[in-house]
Amino acid sequence: MSFEALQQQQLTAVEFVEDFLQLRFGDALLTLYAWPHVADRDGISIAFTEPGYRDALCSVISEDVEIAEWNEGSSLTVEFANGTVLALSLREEDLDGPEAGSFTAADGERIEF
């Protein structure tokens, strides 16, 4: 299984759960314990603590994923059809804990990263 399973999938929900984020793509679920940066098609990036962050995440609800890339120990990137990009560093020095998140595919297969 790989994150390529997200390609062409529509983001159906953004869930803010106390101190983590869940992104639903139909029956697939991406859970992030670190907050990704959100960049619009012009490359303007918003971080978790900045005004408009939640709105920027919610703006991609109903958008299709064009590209989903996971580079173990380096980064996770999800690019949507409207040009919005979610980017999360997976470098140890950028994370607060031992895990950055998990991905559960529609078939139930799960990976933690």
C-alpha positions as CSV (number, residue, x, y, z in Angstrom):
1,M,0.0,0.0,0.0
2,S,1.2,3.5,-0.7
3,F,-0.2,7.0,-0.5
4,E,-0.8,6.9,-4.2
5,A,-4.1,5.3,-3.2
6,L,-5.2,8.9,-2.4
7,Q,-4.7,10.1,-6.0
8,Q,-8.0,11.0,-7.7
9,Q,-9.8,10.7,-4.3
10,Q,-12.0,13.5,-3.1
11,L,-11.4,15.0,0.4
12,T,-14.7,14.6,2.1
13,A,-14.0,15.9,5.6
14,V,-11.5,17.8,7.7
15,E,-11.7,17.0,11.4
16,F,-9.9,18.9,14.1
17,V,-9.6,16.6,17.1
18,E,-8.0,18.4,20.1
19,D,-4.3,18.1,19.2
20,F,-4.4,16.3,15.8
21,L,-6.0,16.4,12.4
22,Q,-8.0,13.8,10.4
23,L,-8.5,14.1,6.7
24,R,-11.2,11.8,5.2
25,F,-11.1,10.7,1.6
26,G,-14.3,8.6,1.3
27,D,-13.4,5.4,3.3
28,A,-9.7,6.3,3.6
29,L,-8.4,8.2,6.6
30,L,-5.2,10.2,7.0
31,T,-4.5,11.1,10.6
32,L,-1.7,13.7,11.3
33,Y,-0.2,14.3,14.8
34,A,1.8,17.2,13.4
35,W,0.1,20.1,11.6
36,P,0.9,20.4,7.9
37,H,1.6,23.7,6.2
38,V,-1.1,24.7,3.7
39,A,0.0,26.5,0.5
40,D,-2.3,27.9,-2.2
41,R,-1.6,27.8,-5.9
42,D,0.5,31.0,-5.6
43,G,2.8,29.4,-3.1
44,I,1.5,31.4,-0.1
45,S,1.9,29.2,2.9
46,I,0.0,29.2,6.2
47,A,1.1,27.4,9.3
48,F,-1.0,26.0,12.1
49,T,-0.9,29.0,14.5
50,E,-1.6,31.6,11.8
51,P,-5.0,33.2,11.1
52,G,-6.9,31.5,8.3
53,Y,-5.2,28.1,8.8
54,R,-8.4,26.2,9.5
55,D,-10.2,28.0,6.7
56,A,-7.4,27.1,4.3
57,L,-7.7,23.4,5.2
58,C,-11.5,23.4,4.9
59,S,-11.3,25.1,1.5
60,V,-10.1,21.8,-0.1
61,I,-13.1,19.8,1.1
62,S,-14.6,18.3,-2.1
63,E,-11.3,18.8,-4.1
64,D,-9.7,15.8,-5.7
65,V,-6.1,14.8,-4.9
66,E,-3.8,15.1,-7.9
67,I,-0.6,13.9,-6.3
68,A,0.1,12.2,-2.9
69,E,3.8,11.6,-2.1
70,W,5.3,10.1,1.0
71,N,9.1,10.2,1.4
72,E,9.9,8.1,4.5
73,G,11.7,10.2,7.1
74,S,11.5,13.3,4.9
75,S,8.1,14.6,3.9
76,L,4.4,14.0,3.1
77,T,2.9,16.1,0.4
78,V,-0.7,16.1,-0.9
79,E,-1.5,18.3,-3.9
80,F,-5.1,19.0,-4.8
81,A,-6.7,19.8,-8.2
82,N,-7.2,23.5,-7.2
83,G,-3.4,23.9,-6.6
84,T,-3.5,23.8,-2.8
85,V,-0.7,21.7,-1.3
86,L,-0.5,20.2,2.2
87,A,3.1,19.7,3.2
88,L,4.4,18.0,6.4
89,S,8.0,17.5,7.3
90,L,8.7,14.0,8.6
91,R,12.2,14.9,9.7
92,E,12.8,13.8,13.3
93,E,13.9,17.3,14.4
94,D,10.6,18.8,13.1
95,L,8.3,16.4,15.0
96,D,7.1,16.6,18.6
97,G,6.7,12.8,19.0
98,P,7.8,9.5,17.6
99,E,5.0,9.3,15.0
100,A,3.7,11.9,12.6
101,G,0.6,10.1,11.7
102,S,-1.1,7.1,10.0
103,F,-2.9,6.3,6.8
104,T,-5.8,3.8,6.7
105,A,-6.7,2.8,3.1
106,A,-10.3,2.1,2.1
107,D,-9.6,-1.7,2.3
108,G,-8.5,-1.3,6.0
109,E,-4.8,-1.6,5.5
110,R,-2.9,0.8,7.7
111,I,0.5,2.2,7.9
112,E,2.0,4.5,10.6
113,F,4.7,7.0,9.9
